[in-house]
Amino acid sequence: KVFVIVLETSSEDIANQMFETLNNTGKKIADFYVLKNQLIRSLSEEEVKSDWDEIEKNLDGISKGKFLVAYVSVFNGKTSEAGAYKAIEKNGKLKDTISARETLKELKKASEAYLYLQTPLARYEHDKVALNNFYSLVETLMMVSANQYKTVIVAMELKNYKLAEINQVLKSLLNLHIRNIFISQAPANTLEQFYPSLAQSIYKNNICLSVFLCCFK
C-alpha cells in the first residue's frame, strides 16, 4: 500500500529545498506550492507554467505565505496563514477548470500588485504625476512599518481601480495608520479586522471611491 507522488519543480534548487524541508524537519509543504500543484491538476502544467513563473518572479525574495494571506483575505475577510488554502477551497476558487483558471489569473495580477507595495519603483505608468505620488506614499507607509493595509490595495488592483484612485486611498490609509498608531497609540492589531473586511467589500461590491473614502473618517 504505497502511494507514489511525483512533484515536478521549475528548478533543481526548488526540488532540493522541498526535499530538505520534508527530510529534515517534517514540515509540510507551504500552501503556496500546494495551490500550484492543485492548479496543475485542475488545468495542466503547460497552461499553468507561464503564469506561475511570472508569479514566482514577482514574489522573488518576498514571503509567499504573507502574499497568499493578503490575496485570500481579499475575498475571505481576515484569514490566517494556516487557513489560507482551506479558505481558497471553501470559496470555490478551485471547484472546476473555469474557477481554477480565474484564480490563476487573479494570483498573477495580485502578485504584481503585491510586488509594487514591496518595491514601488518596479511599477511603471504613463501618468508620471500619479506614479511619483504612488512611490512617495508607499515608501512612507513602509517607513512607518505599515503592512496590513496591503490587502486593500490588492483588492483595488483586482477590480481595476485607476492609479489616481489608489493614491487617494493610500493617502487615507497613511493618515489612518499615523492617527491610530502614533497619535492615539492604539495597539498594532487595531486595524487587523478592518482592512480585510474593507478589502472583501471592494472585491465583492466594487464600491465607488467616494463611499470607499468615507470608511476612513
C-alpha positions in Angstrom: 0.0 0.0 0.0 2.3 2.7 -1.3 1.3 5.9 -3.0 3.9 7.4 -5.3 3.5 11.2 -5.7 5.5 12.9 -8.4 6.3 16.5 -7.7 7.8 18.4 -10.6 9.6 21.7 -9.9 10.8 24.5 -12.2 14.4 24.2 -11.0 16.7 21.8 -9.1 17.1 24.3 -6.3 13.4 24.3 -5.5 13.4 20.5 -5.6 16.3 20.3 -3.2 14.7 22.9 -0.9 11.5 20.9 -0.8 13.4 17.7 -0.1 15.5 19.2 2.7 12.3 20.7 4.3 10.5 17.4 4.3 13.5 15.2 5.2 15.0 17.3 8.0 12.0 18.9 9.8 8.9 17.1 8.8 7.4 20.4 7.9 4.5 20.3 5.4 4.9 21.9 2.0 3.8 25.5 2.0 0.2 26.2 0.9 1.6 28.4 -1.9 3.1 25.3 -3.5 0.1 23.1 -2.6 -2.0 25.6 -4.5 0.3 25.4 -7.5 0.0 21.6 -7.6 -3.8 21.8 -7.4 -3.9 24.3 -10.2 -1.8 22.0 -12.4 -4.1 19.1 -11.6 -7.2 21.2 -12.5 -5.7 22.7 -15.6 -2.3 21.3 -16.9 1.3 22.1 -16.3 1.6 23.6 -19.7 -1.2 26.1 -19.0 -0.1 27.0 -15.5 3.7 27.2 -16.1 3.9 30.6 -17.8 1.7 32.5 -15.4 3.2 30.7 -12.4 6.7 31.6 -13.5 5.5 35.2 -13.6 4.0 34.9 -10.1 7.3 33.4 -8.8 9.3 36.2 -10.4 7.0 38.9 -8.8 7.4 37.3 -5.4 11.2 36.7 -5.6 12.5 37.5 -2.1 9.0 38.1 -0.8 7.2 36.0 1.8 4.9 33.8 -0.2 2.9 32.9 2.9 2.2 36.6 3.6 1.3 37.2 0.0 -1.2 34.3 0.0 -2.8 35.7 3.1 -3.1 39.1 1.5 -4.7 37.6 -1.6 -7.1 35.2 0.3 -8.2 38.0 2.7 -9.4 39.9 -0.3 -12.4 37.5 -0.9 -12.5 35.7 2.5 -12.0 38.5 5.0 -9.4 38.1 7.8 -7.6 34.9 7.2 -4.7 33.3 9.0 -1.7 31.9 7.1 -2.6 28.4 8.3 -6.1 28.7 7.0 -5.3 30.2 3.6 -5.6 27.1 1.4 -8.7 25.9 3.1 -10.3 29.3 2.5 -9.4 29.1 -1.2 -11.2 25.8 -1.4 -14.2 27.0 0.7 -14.7 29.9 -1.6 -14.9 27.7 -4.7 -11.7 29.0 -6.2 -10.7 25.5 -7.4 -14.1 23.9 -7.9 -13.7 23.4 -11.7 -11.4 24.4 -14.5 -13.1 27.8 -15.1 -12.6 28.7 -11.4 -9.0 27.4 -11.4 -8.2 29.5 -14.5 -9.7 32.6 -13.0 -7.8 32.0 -9.7 -4.6 31.7 -11.6 -5.3 34.9 -13.4 -6.1 36.7 -10.1 -2.9 35.3 -8.5 -0.8 36.7 -11.3 -2.4 40.2 -11.0 -2.3 40.1 -7.2 1.4 39.1 -7.2 2.2 42.1 -9.4 0.2 44.4 -7.1 1.9 43.0 -4.0 5.3 43.5 -5.7 4.6 47.2 -6.2 3.8 47.5 -2.5 7.1 45.9 -1.6 9.2 47.6 -4.3 7.3 50.6 -5.6 10.0 51.6 -8.1 9.1 48.3 -10.0 5.9 50.0 -11.1 5.7 51.9 -14.4 2.8 54.1 -15.6 2.4 56.7 -18.3 1.0 59.1 -15.8 4.2 60.3 -14.1 2.5 62.5 -11.6 0.3 59.7 -10.3 3.3 57.4 -10.4 5.5 59.7 -8.3 2.7 60.1 -5.8 2.5 56.3 -5.6 6.2 56.0 -5.0 6.1 58.6 -2.2 3.0 57.2 -0.4 4.1 53.5 -0.5 7.7 54.4 0.7 6.2 56.5 3.6 3.9 53.6 4.6 7.0 51.3 4.5 8.9 53.8 6.7 6.1 53.7 9.4 6.0 49.9 9.2 2.5 49.6 7.8 1.8 46.2 6.4 -1.8 45.1 7.0 -3.2 47.7 4.5 -1.8 45.8 1.5 -4.8 43.5 1.1 -7.0 46.6 0.5 -4.7 47.8 -2.4 -4.6 44.2 -3.8 -8.4 44.2 -3.9 -8.4 47.6 -5.7 -5.9 46.3 -8.3 -8.0 43.2 -8.9 -11.0 45.5 -9.5 -9.1 47.7 -11.9 -9.2 51.0 -9.9 -7.1 53.7 -11.5 -3.8 54.6 -10.0 -5.0 58.1 -9.0 -7.8 56.4 -7.1 -5.4 54.0 -5.4 -3.3 57.0 -4.4 -6.2 58.7 -2.7 -6.8 55.5 -0.7 -3.1 55.1 0.1 -3.1 58.7 1.5 -6.2 57.9 3.6 -4.5 54.6 4.8 -1.4 56.5 5.7 -3.4 59.1 7.7 -5.3 56.4 9.4 -2.2 54.5 10.4 -0.5 57.6 11.8 -3.6 58.6 13.7 -4.2 55.2 15.2 -0.6 54.1 15.9 1.3 57.3 16.6 -1.3 59.8 17.8 -3.8 57.5 19.6 -1.2 55.0 20.4 -3.6 52.2 19.7 -2.4 48.6 19.7 -0.7 47.5 16.4 -3.5 45.0 15.7 -6.3 47.6 16.0 -6.9 47.6 12.2 -6.4 43.8 11.8 -10.1 43.2 11.2 -10.9 46.5 9.4 -8.5 46.1 6.4 -9.6 42.6 5.4 -13.3 43.5 5.8 -12.8 46.6 3.6 -10.9 44.6 1.0 -13.7 42.0 0.9 -16.3 44.7 0.4 -14.2 46.2 -2.5 -13.8 42.7 -4.1 -17.4 41.7 -3.8 -19.2 45.0 -4.4 -16.6 47.1 -6.3 -17.7 50.1 -4.2 -17.3 53.6 -5.6 -14.4 55.8 -4.4 -16.5 58.4 -2.5 -18.1 55.7 -0.4 -14.8 54.0 0.0 -13.1 57.1 1.3 -15.9 57.6 3.9 -14.7 54.3 5.6 -11.6 56.2 6.8 -13.4 59.1 8.6 
